[in-house]
């Protein structure tokens, strides 16, 4: 789980329609609100949403809000927590924060050496930014050291990179599949090799200081979150408490259905138990967006059509791992075929296309057509976004989130009533 700032140009700089002292611009596919001193093609630092500016950076640039004796703001744009937000400013979208290279001068680094495309979180020994982690999420991390897994071929799910920052990874002729991204908790199940060393093997190997006795190897079913192998289904983070059983029920959907070496990666959505949702409910009133509240109501509950107390699984990836540990991904069509055979859902497919270099610069505009709108599974809440997958034997995918969802995500994290279960595993 990483977060970086980017050196980039700001383009399409134009007047803010509702504010005389503000402008609009675009950085890496995102619209930002900036000051009047910003010019077209200025090179500066772009901080994507969901990061945190360091205390030193905030102080050096007077970016924290302060009030004078008359109650007027004499500081900057940020709360003391330094969170980079997705929000509307005077009715216009602002996704992240763009600022002049002069904000980095205090580090002593020669900013003339900073080139477009450079990504960083530290500069000349000074921390500039980091991933924003709420105190609730940090306290919910699994504090126990992870034990060596008895399933060495059960691969973790890698992080999904942001599409806007990885457009150079798209190659001419790539077959791309676009699917709906869902707001749930990730899980993986496999029929994988378990290695067990008999007691006499440990004894003999220990005495001889050798590996003369090899562990027994047997195919068994195993389950895990993105990073953690679950020995049982008692909560390992304290997030769901006694309601962690939904993970066991989700895992059992694949019991007796997987081939030897097969792994399945999926999202679990809906409810952990009666009255307890897998992902937090959001207070829509805090968006201050009348149109959004009118359409979706006072709260957003990411149910994906599940009735209270129920959950559902949606597969987004399957692979085959041989006895040497080499993992080969199934094509998307084979994933769909295996899901039909196992009688389980796959994530909704939204479209397919062949990528061409000629539309690289406008590819985010193409992706925007799939990002916005309701979830295809439940019109009572918005779509989180999309995942763009390069179909092939090596799993490659990139995520692209809906602006309105990112606003809700900000609200949920800043409320800090509950931890982010996915992030709590990453900071373990």
C-alpha positions in Angstrom: 0.0 0.0 0.0 1.9 3.0 -1.3 1.1 6.7 -1.9 3.2 9.1 -3.9 3.0 12.6 -5.2 3.8 13.3 -8.9 5.6 16.0 -10.8 3.3 16.9 -13.7 2.0 19.7 -15.9 -1.4 21.2 -15.3 -3.5 21.7 -18.4 -6.8 23.0 -19.6 -6.5 25.9 -17.1 -9.7 28.0 -17.2 -11.9 30.2 -15.1 -13.9 28.7 -12.2 -17.6 29.5 -13.1 -18.6 30.2 -9.5 -15.5 31.9 -8.0 -13.6 35.0 -9.2 -10.4 34.0 -7.4 -10.2 30.4 -8.4 -9.4 28.5 -11.6 -9.9 24.9 -12.8 -7.3 22.7 -14.3 -6.5 19.0 -15.1 -3.7 16.8 -13.7 -3.3 13.2 -14.7 -6.9 13.0 -15.7 -8.3 14.6 -12.6 -9.9 18.1 -12.3 -8.4 20.3 -9.6 -9.3 23.8 -8.3 -6.3 26.1 -8.2 -5.4 29.7 -7.5 -5.2 32.6 -10.0 -1.4 32.4 -10.2 -1.6 29.1 -12.0 -0.8 29.1 -15.7 -1.4 26.6 -18.5 1.3 24.0 -18.7 2.9 25.0 -15.3 5.0 22.2 -13.9 4.2 21.5 -10.3 3.4 18.8 -7.7 0.2 16.9 -7.8 -1.0 15.0 -4.7 -3.8 12.5 -5.5 -6.7 12.1 -3.2 -6.5 9.8 -0.2 -3.0 10.8 0.9 -1.8 12.9 3.8 0.6 15.8 3.6 3.4 15.7 6.2 3.3 18.1 9.2 6.6 19.6 8.0 5.3 20.2 4.5 2.0 21.8 5.9 3.9 24.0 8.3 6.6 25.1 5.8 3.8 26.3 3.4 1.3 27.6 5.9 -1.3 25.2 4.6 -3.3 24.4 7.7 -6.4 26.4 8.4 -6.1 29.0 11.1 -8.4 31.7 12.3 -7.5 35.2 13.3 -9.2 37.1 16.2 -12.1 38.0 13.9 -12.7 34.4 12.8 -11.2 34.8 9.3 -9.0 32.1 7.8 -5.4 33.2 7.7 -4.0 29.7 6.9 -4.3 27.3 4.0 -6.7 24.8 2.6 -6.1 21.8 4.9 -7.4 20.5 8.2 -4.7 19.5 10.8 -4.8 15.9 9.6 -3.4 17.0 6.2 -5.7 14.7 4.2 -5.8 15.3 0.5 -9.5 15.2 -0.4 -11.9 14.6 -3.2 -14.6 17.3 -2.9 -16.6 20.0 -4.7 -15.3 23.6 -4.2 -17.9 26.1 -5.1 -19.8 23.5 -7.1 -16.9 22.2 -9.1 -15.0 18.9 -8.8 -11.6 19.0 -7.2 -9.9 15.7 -7.0 -6.5 16.0 -5.3 -4.2 19.0 -4.8 -1.8 20.8 -7.3 0.8 23.3 -6.1 3.9 25.1 -7.3 7.3 23.5 -7.1 8.2 26.4 -4.8 6.4 24.5 -2.0 9.4 22.1 -2.0 12.2 24.7 -1.7 12.3 24.4 2.1 13.8 20.8 1.6 16.9 22.2 0.1 16.4 20.1 -3.1 17.1 21.8 -6.4 13.6 21.8 -7.9 15.0 22.4 -11.4 16.1 18.8 -11.3 12.5 17.6 -10.9 11.1 16.2 -14.2 7.6 15.5 -15.3 6.7 11.9 -14.3 8.8 11.8 -11.2 6.9 10.1 -8.3 8.0 10.6 -4.7 6.9 10.7 -1.0 10.3 12.0 0.4 12.7 14.6 -0.9 16.2 15.2 0.4 15.4 13.3 3.5 12.2 15.2 4.2 8.9 13.3 4.3 6.5 15.0 2.0 3.4 12.8 2.0 2.1 9.3 2.8 -1.1 7.2 2.6 -3.8 8.5 4.8 -4.7 6.0 7.5 -7.4 6.8 10.1 -6.6 6.1 13.7 -9.4 3.5 13.8 -7.9 1.6 10.9 -4.4 1.8 12.4 -5.7 0.5 15.8 -7.6 -2.4 14.0 -4.4 -3.8 12.4 -3.5 -7.3 13.2 -0.7 -6.8 15.7 0.4 -10.5 15.8 3.4 -11.3 13.6 2.4 -13.3 10.6 3.4 -16.9 10.8 4.9 -18.8 7.8 2.1 -20.2 5.8 1.8 -24.0 5.4 0.4 -23.2 1.9 3.5 -21.8 0.1 1.8 -21.7 -3.3 -1.2 -19.8 -2.1 -0.4 -16.4 -3.7 -1.5 -13.1 -2.2 -3.5 -10.7 -4.2 -1.3 -7.8 -5.3 -2.4 -4.2 -5.0 -4.3 -2.7 -8.0 -2.7 0.4 -9.4 -4.6 3.5 -10.5 -5.3 3.6 -14.2 -4.6 7.4 -14.5 -1.0 7.0 -13.3 -0.2 3.8 -15.3 -1.4 4.6 -18.8 2.1 3.9 -20.1 1.6 0.2 -19.1 -1.1 -0.1 -21.8 0.4 -1.5 -25.0 -0.9 -1.2 -28.6 -3.1 -4.3 -29.4 -3.9 -5.2 -25.8 -7.3 -6.8 -25.4 -9.0 -5.0 -22.5 -12.0 -6.1 -20.5 -13.8 -3.5 -18.3 -15.7 -4.7 -15.3 -17.5 -3.0 -12.4 -15.5 -2.4 -9.3 -17.4 -3.3 -6.1 -17.1 -1.9 -2.6 -16.7 -5.0 -0.4 -14.0 -7.0 1.2 -11.5 -9.1 -0.9 -11.2 -12.8 -0.3 -9.4 -15.8 -2.0 -9.9 -19.5 -1.9 -7.8 -22.2 -3.4 -7.2 -25.9 -3.7 -3.5 -25.7 -2.9 -0.6 -27.7 -1.6 -0.3 -27.9 2.1 3.2 -28.7 3.5 3.4 -30.4 6.9 6.7 -31.5 8.5 6.3 -34.6 10.7 7.6 -34.4 14.2 10.5 -36.8 13.5 11.4 -34.7 10.4 11.8 -31.6 12.6 13.9 -33.7 15.1 16.2 -35.3 12.5 16.7 -32.1 10.5 17.4 -30.2 13.7 20.0 -32.7 14.9 21.7 -33.1 11.5 21.2 -29.4 10.6 20.0 -30.5 7.2 16.9 -30.8 5.0 17.1 -34.6 4.8 13.5 -35.0 5.6 11.1 -33.2 3.3 7.6 -32.1 4.4 4.5 -34.1 3.3 2.6 -32.3 0.5 -1.1 -32.7 0.0 -3.8 -30.7 -1.9 -6.3 -29.1 0.5 -8.7 -26.2 0.5 -7.5 -22.9 2.0 -9.0 -19.4 2.4 -7.5 -16.0 3.0 -8.0 -12.3 2.7 -5.8 -10.3 0.3 -2.8 -10.7 2.6 -3.6 -13.1 5.4 -4.2 -16.9 5.4 -7.2 -17.7 7.6 -6.6 -20.6 9.9 -10.2 -20.3 11.1 -13.0 -17.8 10.8 -12.6 -16.0 14.1 -11.9 -12.3 13.5 -8.2 -11.6 13.2 -8.6 -7.9 13.2 -11.5 -7.2 15.5 -13.4 -5.5 12.7 -16.3 -7.9 12.3 -16.0 -9.5 15.7 -18.2 -12.5 16.0 -19.7 -11.8 12.6 -16.6 -13.0 10.7 -18.5 -16.2 9.9 -19.7 -14.7 6.6 -16.1 -15.4 5.3 -16.6 -19.1 6.0 -19.9 -19.2 4.2 -18.4 -17.4 1.2 -15.4 -19.8 1.1 -17.7 -22.8 1.2 -19.3 -21.6 -2.1 -16.2 -23.2 -3.7 -15.9 -26.3 -1.6 -15.5 -29.4 -3.8 -15.6 -27.3 -7.0 -11.9 -26.3 -7.5 -9.4 -28.3 -9.5 -6.0 -29.1 -8.0 -3.9 -25.9 -8.1 -6.9 -23.6 -8.9 -7.2 -20.3 -7.0 -10.2 -18.0 -7.1 -10.1 -14.3 -6.1 -13.4 -12.6 -5.3 -15.2 -9.7 -3.6 -17.7 -10.4 -0.8 -20.4 -7.7 -0.6 -23.6 -7.0 1.4 -23.9 -7.9 5.0 -21.6 -9.5 7.6 -24.7 -10.4 9.6 -28.2 -9.1 10.3 -27.9 -5.3 10.7 -24.1 -5.2 10.1 -22.9 -4.3 6.7 -19.6 -5.5 5.3 -18.6 -1.9 4.4 -19.6 1.2 6.5 -22.7 3.1 5.8 -22.1 6.7 4.6 -23.8 9.9 5.7 -24.8 11.4 2.4 -25.8 14.7 4.0 -22.1 15.4 4.5 -21.6 15.6 0.7 -23.7 18.9 0.8 -24.8 17.9 -2.7 -28.5 18.4 -3.0 -28.8 16.5 -6.3 -26.9 13.5 -4.9 -29.0 13.4 -1.7 -32.2 13.7 -3.7 -31.2 10.7 -5.9 -29.7 8.4 -3.3 -31.2 9.5 0.0 -29.7 10.5 3.3 -27.4 7.5 3.6 -25.6 5.1 1.3 -25.5 1.4 2.1 -23.4 -0.7 -0.3 -25.7 -3.7 -0.4 -25.5 -4.7 -4.1 -29.0 -6.1 -4.0 -28.4 -8.3 -0.9 -31.3 -8.4 1.6 -30.5 -7.6 5.2 -28.2 -10.2 6.8 -27.2 -11.7 3.4 -24.0 -11.5 1.4 -22.9 -12.5 -2.1 -19.6 -13.3 -3.8 -18.4 -12.0 -7.2 -15.3 -13.5 -8.8 -12.9 -11.2 -10.6 -9.9 -13.5 -11.1 -9.0 -17.2 -11.4 -5.6 -18.9 -11.9 -3.8 -22.2 -12.0 -0.6 -22.8 -10.0 1.6 -25.8 -10.7 3.6 -27.7 -8.2 6.6 -25.5 -8.8 4.6 -22.4 -7.9 4.2 -20.9 -11.3 0.8 -19.2 -11.5 -1.0 -18.7 -14.8 -4.1 -16.7 -15.1 -7.3 -17.7 -16.8 -8.6 -15.6 -19.6 -11.7 -13.6 -18.7 -13.9 -15.8 -20.8 -12.6 -18.9 -19.0 -13.2 -17.2 -15.6 -16.8 -16.7 -16.7 -17.0 -20.3 -17.9 -15.7 -21.7 -14.6 -18.1 -19.4 -12.6 -21.0 -20.9 -14.6 -19.7 -24.4 -13.8 -19.4 -23.6 -10.1 -22.7 -21.7 -10.0 -21.1 -18.5 -8.6 -21.2 -14.9 -9.8 -18.5 -13.0 -11.6 -18.1 -9.3 -11.4 -20.3 -7.5 -14.0 -18.7 -7.0 -17.4 -19.2 -3.5 -18.8 -17.3 -3.6 -22.1 -14.4 -4.8 -24.2 -12.0 -3.1 -26.5 -8.6 -3.3 -28.2 -6.2 -0.7 -27.0 -4.5 1.5 -29.6 -1.7 4.0 -29.1 -3.6 6.5 -31.1 -6.1 7.0 -28.3 -3.8 6.8 -25.3 -4.2 10.5 -24.5 -8.0 10.3 -24.6 -8.3 6.9 -22.9 -9.5 8.3 -19.6 -12.3 10.1 -21.4 -13.3 6.7 -22.9 -13.1 5.1 -19.4 -15.3 7.9 -18.0 -18.2 6.5 -20.0 -18.1 3.3 -17.9 -17.3 4.9 -14.5 -20.3 7.1 -13.7 -23.8 6.0 -12.7 -25.5 3.5 -10.5 -24.1 0.1 -9.7 -25.4 -2.3 -12.3 -26.4 -4.6 -9.4 -28.2 -2.1 -7.3 -29.6 1.3 -8.4 -29.9 2.5 -4.8 -26.2 3.4 -4.7 -23.5 4.6 -7.0 -20.9 2.5 -8.8 -17.5 2.5 -7.1 -15.8 2.6 -10.4 -14.3 0.2 -12.9 -11.4 -2.2 -13.3 -9.6 -2.4 -16.6 -8.1 -5.8 -17.2 -5.5 -6.8 -19.8 -6.6 -10.3 -20.8 -3.7 -12.7 -20.8 -1.8 -15.3 -18.8 -0.3 -12.7 -16.5 -2.8 -10.8 -14.4 -2.7 -7.1 -15.1 -5.4 -4.6 -14.1 -5.9 -1.0 -13.2 -8.7 0.7 -11.2 -10.5 3.9 -11.9 -12.9 5.3 -9.4 -16.1 7.3 -9.6 -15.7 10.9 -8.4 -18.9 10.7 -6.2 -17.7 7.4 -4.7 -14.4 9.0 -3.8 -16.3 11.8 -2.0 -18.2 9.2 0.0 -15.0 7.3 0.7 -13.5 10.5 2.1 -16.4 11.1 4.4 -16.3 7.5 5.7 -12.6 7.7 6.5 -12.9 11.2 8.1 -15.8 10.1 10.3 -13.4 7.4 11.5 -16.2 5.5 13.3 -15.0 2.2 11.8 -11.7 1.1 10.3 -11.1 0.3 6.7 -10.8 -3.5 6.8 -8.7 -3.7 3.6 -6.2 -1.1 4.8 -6.0 -2.6 8.3 -4.4 -5.7 6.7 -1.9 -3.7 4.8 -0.6 -1.8 7.8 -0.3 -5.0 9.9 
